[in-house]
Amino acid sequence: MNLENSVAIITGGASGLGEATVRKFHLKGCHVCIFDSDSNKGSLLANELGKNAVFFPVDVRDPSNVEEAITEVIRRFKKITINVNCAGIAIAEKTLGKEGIHSLDNFKKVVEVNLIGTFNVVCLCAKQMVHNSLDVNSEKGVIINTASVAGIEGQKGQVAYAASKGGVASMTLPIARDLARDAIRCCCIAPGLFLTPMFEGLGPEVCKELSKDVVFPKRLGMPEEFALFASQIVENNYINGTVMRLDGGIRLA
Ligand SMILES: NC(=O)c1ccc[n+]([C@@H]2O[C@H](COP(=O)([O-])OP(=O)(O)OC[C@H]3O[C@@H](n4cnc5c(N)ncnc54)[C@H](O)[C@@H]3O)[C@@H](O)[C@H]2O)c1
């Protein structure tokens, strides 16, 4: 699918990997719809980009909130051709820690945002994509979800995050199979460690320490590298139903 003149909904588009994707797609002539719960950052970014960038205050967990925003996207741009899901949260809590067992509410919250929120947006975007006519590559839409290498080799204290991301990764193929009849692809990126606001807050020493297990290049990933990968998935008609690591070769200990 060409990015030029496409219409993309990017969740978590106000920060980090989602923001870089918004910027990359916008640069390539795509209309970008930023779905994020952070109204300050989201509207600042949309204002900065100007034409063809719109911010929607959205909580990905809320079906009616997402549906209302999608209705507005259709009213403005007439179609949705791309959906990249980056909205996510991370917590650190052990199954059984010094304070007792893992809070079930915290576990549910992480799964609700990362897994159920992603699925909610996927379903509602797919519902619109089926109305598109086939493009030059004979497709109607592309969906990219964001898992994590922690969904495959989660570390201590990452049980809720790992469970949510494992779910995001494992629904990739069934979604691709479900939507194949409608000419919609679904792929998933499993990032390693990326320099986003989350990591920047840890300071240069911690970043250096975290980078030591990256095989090559020995540094954290840059959000622009995630955005480049997302654009390559959109543009390559033959990538479908697969979870792809983007991690400099790191395997979490
Ligand atoms: N940064 C990394 O190293 C890394 C590694 C692996 C996976 N990931 C995943 O990539 C995605 C993006 O991470 P990031 O590092 O850019 O994080 P980030 O915190 O910079 O951005 C996440 C965005 O999601 C938004 N968000 C959170 N909850 C939301 C909700 N309920 N509804 C709508 N928006 C919501 C936040 O407001 C924020 O703008 C996440 O899913 C994260 O789990 C990140």
The ligand as a MOL file (V3000), in Angstrom:
LIG
                    3D

  0  0  0     0  0            999 V3000
M  V30 BEGIN CTAB
M  V30 COUNTS 44 48 0 0 0
M  V30 BEGIN ATOM
M  V30 1 N 10.1120 1.9000 24.2210 0
M  V30 2 C 10.4260 0.6240 24.1880 0
M  V30 3 O 11.5650 0.2320 24.4300 0
M  V30 4 C 9.3750 -0.4090 23.8260 0
M  V30 5 C 9.8010 -1.7380 23.6810 0
M  V30 6 C 8.8930 -2.6960 23.3400 0
M  V30 7 C 7.5670 -2.3680 23.1320 0
M  V30 8 N 7.1700 -1.0830 23.2810 0 CHG=1
M  V30 9 C 5.7530 -0.7840 23.0590 0
M  V30 10 O 5.6380 0.2230 22.0720 0
M  V30 11 C 4.4820 1.0190 22.3260 0
M  V30 12 C 4.8980 2.4800 22.4080 0
M  V30 13 O 5.7970 2.6450 23.4960 0
M  V30 14 P 6.6080 3.9930 23.7610 0
M  V30 15 O 7.9060 3.6120 24.3360 0
M  V30 16 O 6.5430 4.8160 22.5410 0 CHG=-1
M  V30 17 O 5.7540 4.5920 24.9630 0
M  V30 18 P 5.2710 6.0740 25.2590 0
M  V30 19 O 4.8910 6.0590 26.7020 0
M  V30 20 O 6.2640 7.0760 24.7830 0
M  V30 21 O 3.9420 6.2260 24.3490 0
M  V30 22 C 2.7710 5.5100 24.6310 0
M  V30 23 C 1.5810 6.3800 24.2720 0
M  V30 24 O 0.3890 5.6230 24.5140 0
M  V30 25 C -0.5740 6.5050 25.0760 0
M  V30 26 N -1.5660 5.7330 25.8310 0
M  V30 27 C -1.3750 5.0520 26.9930 0
M  V30 28 N -2.5380 4.4960 27.3810 0
M  V30 29 C -3.4860 4.8480 26.4740 0
M  V30 30 C -4.8680 4.5920 26.3370 0
M  V30 31 N -5.5490 3.8560 27.2410 0
M  V30 32 N -5.5210 5.0950 25.2690 0
M  V30 33 C -4.8580 5.8560 24.3580 0
M  V30 34 N -3.5490 6.1480 24.4340 0
M  V30 35 C -2.8700 5.6430 25.4790 0
M  V30 36 C 0.2380 7.4420 25.9730 0
M  V30 37 O -0.4830 8.6390 26.2500 0
M  V30 38 C 1.4810 7.6680 25.1270 0
M  V30 39 O 1.3330 8.7980 24.2940 0
M  V30 40 C 3.8840 0.4840 23.6310 0
M  V30 41 O 2.8530 -0.4220 23.3090 0
M  V30 42 C 5.0420 -0.2340 24.2840 0
M  V30 43 O 4.5990 -1.2600 25.1370 0
M  V30 44 C 8.0430 -0.0830 23.6320 0
M  V30 END ATOM
M  V30 BEGIN BOND
M  V30 1 1 1 2
M  V30 2 2 2 3
M  V30 3 1 2 4
M  V30 4 1 4 5
M  V30 5 2 4 44
M  V30 6 2 5 6
M  V30 7 1 6 7
M  V30 8 2 7 8
M  V30 9 1 8 9
M  V30 10 1 8 44
M  V30 11 1 9 10
M  V30 12 1 9 42
M  V30 13 1 10 11
M  V30 14 1 11 12
M  V30 15 1 11 40
M  V30 16 1 12 13
M  V30 17 1 13 14
M  V30 18 2 14 15
M  V30 19 1 14 16
M  V30 20 1 14 17
M  V30 21 1 17 18
M  V30 22 2 18 19
M  V30 23 1 18 20
M  V30 24 1 18 21
M  V30 25 1 21 22
M  V30 26 1 22 23
M  V30 27 1 23 24
M  V30 28 1 23 38
M  V30 29 1 24 25
M  V30 30 1 25 26
M  V30 31 1 25 36
M  V30 32 1 26 27
M  V30 33 1 26 35
M  V30 34 2 27 28
M  V30 35 1 28 29
M  V30 36 1 29 30
M  V30 37 2 29 35
M  V30 38 1 30 31
M  V30 39 2 30 32
M  V30 40 1 32 33
M  V30 41 2 33 34
M  V30 42 1 34 35
M  V30 43 1 36 37
M  V30 44 1 36 38
M  V30 45 1 38 39
M  V30 46 1 40 41
M  V30 47 1 40 42
M  V30 48 1 42 43
M  V30 END BOND
M  V30 END CTAB
M  END
